[in-house]
Amino acid sequence: MQFEKIAPYLKDPLVLIGFFLFLGFLFCRYVIKQGIIPTLPATLGFRILRTILLYGFIIGLLLSALGFALKYQQIQAEAHAKAVDAAERKRKDDADIADRLKQEQLAQQRDIEEQRAQVARLNVELKRNLAVADQLRKNTIVMLGEFNSLSQVVRTPGIKILPILFPEKNLDIKIPDSNATAFADDAMDRLRDSGLLSNQLEVQKVTAAATAIAQTIDTTLSTIESLRDPSRQRYVFSENVWDTERAKIEKVVVADLSPYQTSYGNLVLLRANYDVLTQHYVEYLGELRAFFDPAKHQITRDGLRKILAKERYTYSLLVTYSKGLSDQMGQLKSLSDQLQNSSRPA
């Protein structure tokens, strides 16, 4: 272990020269002292030789010491340079690590912000769909109001024939639809047995009422037509965010996303059913107007069966659609609220 410490010094030329001079003169002194070479007389030459040997020994020793000193300084300088270099490398490594950590933090922050943005975009889409659903709700309320008004007009109590033709129980959707035919047959039998068709005054009342009812139907038809959107330009449910960012949102939202998928599917069905509802409503109004057409003035069993079935089915569609729309709006509100509190923690 000690040799390993002094080995670097033995490579220095000055140390080697001094060392060999030291050994050379040391050997000469030894030879003289041992008497191998005959002793010279105590003359000036002997003293000179002894002085040369002495100073040569000292010079060799000094050269070795000087070589060791210079080599020591060199080794220390190299060690210092290595320490400085190591410190610089450590500083750069620390700076690289700090920069990498900073970049990772920035990337993580960007991910968090993007996740929040994804959730926000989905929530905006849900609220936008909720607004569309609310508009459909308002339209349905208008259609129900128009239907109720018209159903009362065709059942005007002061005109005895009308309540018979349009029994109130036809609007009871709890009764099976197959009874609409029975209602019509029963109404025609009652009308025949009542003798009202032979009563000119009552017939005149119905004829006069038919004209007013036709006008009411025309007004109602105009309203329903204004609420239709067969080209789907006004009432549009959006699903772009859900379709394009669903995979990313699944990584962000903790809650089960199946209700969201179900809700979007229900919205598609809800929009399609709106078109079915308005189309059927328009058809019902057209057939009701034909039934009360003053020019035809014909009340037949088949005609009554058809119009009562249409009335009943239209009302059933309105009630069913209104309930389904209300349920879907409640679900949209619930999903929007859940979305606010379901993001994974950063």
Secondary structure, DSSP 8 states (H G I E B T S, - for coil): -HHHHHGGGGG-HHHHHHHHHHHHHHHHHHHHHTTSS----SSHHHHHHHHHHHHHHHHHHHHHHHHHHHHHHHHHHHHHHHHHHHHHHHHHHHHHHHHHHHHHHHHHHHHHHHHHHHHHHHHHHHHHHHHHHHHHHHHHHHHHHHHHHHHHHTT-TTSTHHHHHS-GGGG-TTS-TTHHHHHHHHHHHHHHHHTGGG-HHHHHHHHHHHHHHHHHHHHHHHHHHHH--TT-SSS----HHHHHHHHHHHHHB-S-SHHHHHHHHHHHHHHHHHHHHHHHHHHHHHHHHHHT-TTT----HHHHHHHHHHHHHHHHHHHHHHHHHHHHHHHHHHHHHHHHT-B---
